[in-house]
Amino acid sequence: MKKRIAALTVALSLSMFGAAAVSAQAPATAAAPQATATAAAPVQAAAPPAQATGATQAAPAPNAAAKVAAAPAKGGAPAKITPNRGITIGMFALIIAVTMGVVVWAAKKTQTASDFYTAGGGITGFQNGWAIAGDYMSAASFLGMSGLISLYGIDGFMYAVGPMFSFIAILLVIAEPCRNAGKYTLGDILSFRSSPKVVRGVAALSTVTVSIFYLIAQMVGAGKLMQMLLNIPYRVSVIGVGALMVAYVVFGGMKATTWVQIIKASLLMGATTVLCLLVAIKAGFNPVGFFTDVVSNSAIQEHVRMNVLKDVIAKPGVDYGQRFLEPGLFLKNPLDQISLGLAWALGAAGLPHILMRFFTVPSAKDARKSIIVALFLNSSFFFMISVIGFGAALYLTPQAISAVDKGGNMATLLLAQHMGGGPGSLGGDIFLAFICAVAFATILAVVSGLVLAASAAIAHDVYVNIIKDGKADQQLQVKVARITSLFVGTSAIVMGLMAEKENVVALVALAFAVAASGNFPVIMFSLFWRKFNTAGIVSGLVVGTISALALVMVSPVMTYPKKIAADAKKVVETLEKKQAGGAVLAEKEVQALEKSRAEYVKNKDGKSMVGLDAPIFPLKNPGIVSIPLGFMAAFFGCLLFRERRAEEMFDEIDVRQNTGIGIAKAADH
């Protein structure tokens, strides 16, 4: 029965993608209006910055774009991605077939709750390290981080290098104690010496919140990928990917998820290595010359001046190329950089789907080995992503990248096509299709791990241990886990549809901030502070999570229509003043003027999601405020309500986390 349902899921997903792709063979304006609307030719690199006062915007308005033919950008980058449909669909189908074969195999071995949540603890340290790396190498990393670097330079680089340091905290502090002290979820660790029902309920809420943020990022990446590549409507793409995601988790559990992540990590490392090597070859293996070319590239200078700093007229003495290699283009406030660093460094140690992976190995030694392997793989990956991002900016131009997707999420794919030989070439088509298939596998693997973590929190913590008071047989536990996986997957699809316009990296950064502010403080105190108790856990989780979310809702990361209108008004006034002085506007200046007028009319009376005209909190990442709040709430909450039982049981958990006495043995798979 499971095989039939799994096969039906594959058939429905493939037919959905196939039907949408066939119907999308009409002009791109029918299936992907956003991609077509942005198909304006970028500014020519030869134009001096001082003369190009009307450089193209990141995403021209449809009426302006319609007047400009979609011309190739400098270096051969197209105004939109046009992959070979047959090759691309074939590779996608191969990825789906292989991974669903893994699901069918894993379903036969998934009989108990331990099998479903942790693969029976039978994953080796080396395998788990690759799986953790697969969890971490997300669509946000592969697509979003390279895009941020290509548009904002060194600020995007900070997003790439930050995750490398997070595994140091996990390796030195978290991995071994969590493996020895827990069972399936974050709630198992925190409830050991506290009031279990209250703590499990709050821990489950925090786990679901963090997982949802991360899930939304992956779903947005999936939707954009399919929309840009195959002209499949965003909604159809998200629903199709969601169906596959649910099938992986519902039928295969942790074992299927683990092997899908290992396969995906292997493909992703291989693809990234090849693309990075091609960039290095083109640069002559000369890093100094490479970055000198970046600084002196007039298209990059133009992008920084017009699209980032909004200087319609070049300011004397400002080296816009050098600014691309200096902080402050995306993270304009230095405190933002510190806040982002804190969130990255501490957030991974509180991510539920990362913590859950420690329970899949047979010993604490294997848990440590997992992190060492993952640290090496992730460090290599994020270094290469940084090279790819700067390479995309240099060889494609930021204008060409933002013309396809104004968030920059297609930079890696455009660069792959360019390095393979360019649009229309066999090499370009094959390399682009391969990179697309790898990105697709990346999304499927990561979302599966996230859905599993969220469903485990609901099924194991809430249903089994709160509602059923721990009295549920193995068959019932697995059934409930599968039902909750279906529920979580459906919710992720709905929220992915609502978040179409968001940059995927920003969403992941928010997930890290919530994890660092709520989960990390209480994990640390629970494992290492004798007096820590139920009140401290609840206070830390609630205050840390809510403060991070609340600050995000009033921060610059949200969309503020009146800010957009003000920027548009500035461009309109500058160009109208130039026009009134008798100057004749260039074609691209006319386009910028029309676009800015339309944006001003559209946004001048709008408000943010929470009804604000402008952000109240100045930082894009709340970590520098919400993380200390989480620690202080946990600390003072504990001191206000003393709990003798928690203190008396500390010795037991201290011995257990350091020796592994009392933990379940690995199942024989």
C-alpha positions, 0 to 999 in steps of 0.5 A, a space after each residue: 500500500 505504501 509503495 502504491 501511495 508513494 508511486 501515486 505521489 511521484 506520478 501526480 508531481 511529475 504530471 503537475 510539473 509536466 502539464 505546467 511546463 507544456 502549457 508554459 511553452 507559450 511566451 514567457 509573459 504568460 507563465 512568468 510575468 515577473 521574469 519578462 517584466 524584468 527583461 530590460 538590457 543592463 547598462 553597458 559596462 563601457 559607459 562611464 559612471 558619471 554619464 550614466 545617470 539613468 542606469 537601469 533599476 534592479 527590476 524595471 516596471 512592466 511598461 518600461 520593460 516592454 519598450 526594451 528588447 531583451 538583449 544579452 548582458 555583457 559577458 553573454 548573460 541573458 535577460 532571463 534564463 532559458 534552459 533546454 527544456 528536455 534536458 532539464 526536465 529529464 534531470 529533474 525526473 532522474 533526481 525524483 526517481 532516485 530519491 523516491 527509490 530511496 524512500 521506498 527502500 527506507 519505508 520497509 525499514 521504518 517500523 517503530 518511532 525510533 526508526 521514524 525519528 532517528 533511523 534507529 540510531 544506526 547512522 554512522 558518524 561519517 554518514 551523519 556528517 554528510 547528512 548534516 552538511 546536506 541539511 545546512 547547504 540549503 537553497 538559501 545558501 546555494 541560490 540566495 547567498 551567491 545572489 547577495 554577494 553578486 549584488 551587495 559584495 562583501 556584505 553578502 560574503 558575511 552571510 556565507 562565512 558566518 555559518 562556518 563558525 556556528 559548527 565550532 560552538 556545536 562541536 565544543 559545547 552541544 554535540 556530545 551532551 545533546 546526544 547523550 541527554 536526549 532521545 528524539 527532540 529538543 523537548 526530550 533534552 529540556 524536560 529531563 529535570 523539569 515539569 515535562 508537559 509544560 516544557 514540552 509544549 513550549 519547546 514544541 512551539 519554538 521548534 515549529 516556529 524556527 522550522 517554519 521560517 526555514 521551511 518558507 525560505 526553501 519553498 520560496 527557493 523551490 518556487 522561484 527555481 521552477 518558475 524561472 527555469 521552466 516557466 511553471 507558475 510559482 504556485 504550481 511549483 510550490 505545491 508540486 515540491 511540497 507534495 514530494 516533500 511530504 512523501 519523503 517524510 511520511 513514508 521514509 522517515 529519518 532513514 530516507 531523509 538522511 540518504 536523500 541528504 547524503 546524495 544531495 550533499 554529494 551532488 552539490 559539493 561536486 557541482 559547486 567545485 566545478 563551477 568555482 574551478 571554472 571561475 578560477 580558471 577564467 580569472 587565471 588563478 589570480 585572486 588579486 587580479 580577480 578582485 582588481 577586476 571586480 573593483 574596476 568593473 564599470 557595470 559594478 560601479 554603476 550598480 552600486 551607485 544607482 541601485 544600491 546607494 541611490 546616487 542618481 548623480 555620481 558623487 565626487 571622490 567616491 570609488 563605487 567599485 571599492 565600495 563593493 568590497 567594503 561593508 555597508 551596502 546591505 548591512 548599513 549599520 555596523 551593529 547589524 553586522 555584529 547582530 548577524 554574526 551572533 545569530 549565525 554563530 549561536 543559531 545553528 546550535 539551536 536549530 531543531 533539525 540539526 539537533 535531531 541529527 545527533 540522535 541518529 548516531 550510536 554514540 557521542 563519539 560519532 556525534 563529534 565525528 559528524 560535526 567535524 565532517 560537516 564543518 569541513 564540508 560546509 567551510 569548503 562549500 561556503 568558501 566556493 559560494 563566495 567565489 561564485 558570487 563575486 564571479 557572477 558579479 564580474 562576468 555577468 554584471 549585477 544588472 543582468 542578475 537583478 533583471 532576471 530576479 531582483 533578489 539575486 537568487 538566480 546568480 548561480 544558475 546564470 553563471 553556470 549557463 555562462 561558464 558552460 558556453 552561454 545560452 543556447 550552447 550544448 555545454 551551457 544547457 547541460 551544465 545549467 540543467 545539472 546545476 538546476 537539478 542539484 538545486 532542486 534536490 537541495 530543496 527537497 532534502 532540506 525541507 524533508 529534514 525540517 518537516 521531520 523536525 517540526 512533526 516530531 515536536 508535534 507528534 512526540 512532544 505534544 501528542 504522545 507525551 502531553 495528550 497521551 501522557 507517554 502511553 502510546 504504542 509504537 504503531 500509534 506513534 508512527 501513525 501520528 508522526 505521519 499525520 503531523 508530517 502531512 499537516 506540517 507539509 501542507 502548512 509549509 506549502 501555504 506559507 510558501 505561496 504567501 512569501 513569494 517576494 521575500 529573499 530566501 537568505 533573509 528568511 533563513 537569517 531570521 530562523 537563526 535569530 529565533 533559534 539563537 535567542 530562544 533555543 540556545 540559551 535554554 539548552 546551555 543552561 539545562 545542560 550545565 547549570 544546576 539551578 536551572 528549572 522549568 520557569 527558566 526554560 519557559 521564560 527563555 523560550 518565550 521571551 527569546 522567541 517572541 522578542 526575535 519575531 517582534 523585532 523582525 516585524 518592525 525592522 527594515 527587513 519588512 517591506 515599507 511602501 512609503 520608503 519605496 515611494 520616497 526613493 522613487 520620488 528622489 529619482 523622479 525629482 532628479 531626472 525631472 530637474 535635469 529634463 527641465 534644464 534642457 537636457 535630453 534624457 537617455 532611453 534608460 533614463 526615461 525608463 527609470 523615470 517611468 518606473 519611479 513614477 509608477 512606484 511612487 503612485 503605487 506605494 505612496 499611501 501604503 503601510 507595512 504588514 503591521 501597519 507602519 510607515 517606517 521601521 521602528 527597530 533599526 537593525 535587519 537582524 535582531 540577534 544583538 538584542 534578542 539573544 541577550 534577552 533570551 539569556 536574561 529571561 532564562 536566568 532571572 526566570 530561574 532565580 524567581 522560581 526555585 525548583 528543588 527537583 531540578 537541582 537534585 536531578 542535575 547530577 544524573 543528567 551531568 553523568 548521563 551527558 558525559 558518559 552516555 549511561 542510560 541512552 538507547 542502543 542503536 538498532 541493527 539496520 
